[in-house]
Amino acid sequence: MFIDSGRILGVLGKEPPLMITREELKVDKVRDEWKKLIAQGWRRTKPVWEDS
């Protein structure tokens, strides 16, 4: 999994964001991060682009 961080330039939507960093996480680290997010109250949502 990759975690990208960036900065919004100008007016939102007028210009693409500037990517600052990209961090690659291995499977074990991703699982740990997922557990932390769930513990903080994050929930899985259904993608808006699915047809069902």
C-alpha atoms as one frame of an Amber mdcrd trajectory, in Angstrom:
protein
   0.000   0.000   0.000   1.148   3.527  -0.668   0.343   6.592   1.399   0.642
   9.783  -0.640   0.790  13.217   0.945   0.458  16.442  -0.942  -0.508  20.073
  -0.928  -3.443  21.841  -2.569  -2.267  24.636  -4.851  -4.421  27.618  -5.753
  -8.182  27.189  -5.798  -9.408  23.689  -4.971 -10.198  21.842  -8.186  -8.534
  24.357 -10.515  -5.068  22.816 -10.324  -3.942  19.280  -9.467  -2.466  18.829
  -5.975   1.304  18.776  -5.619   2.504  15.392  -4.339   5.087  15.860  -1.596
   5.810  12.351  -0.292   4.981   8.718  -1.013   5.453   6.040   1.639   5.254
   2.330   0.833   3.946   0.143   3.644   4.385  -3.617   3.833   1.420  -5.911
   4.573   2.095  -6.259   8.316   2.371  -2.492   8.771  -0.835  -1.942   6.758
  -2.714  -4.364   8.994  -1.487  -2.493  12.083  -2.576   0.841  10.580  -6.016
  -0.623   9.723  -6.479  -1.796  13.320  -5.576   1.689  14.599  -8.107   3.358
  12.282 -10.877   0.952  13.319 -10.041   1.569  17.000 -10.385   5.323  16.352
 -13.909   4.847  14.997 -13.242   4.698  11.258 -15.600   2.421   9.321 -15.446
   0.763   5.923 -17.782   2.375   3.389 -19.144   1.159   0.101 -17.389   2.711
  -2.919 -19.623   5.232  -4.688 -18.627   3.918  -8.108 -20.121   0.423  -7.609
 -23.313  -0.318  -9.536 -25.034  -2.332  -6.785
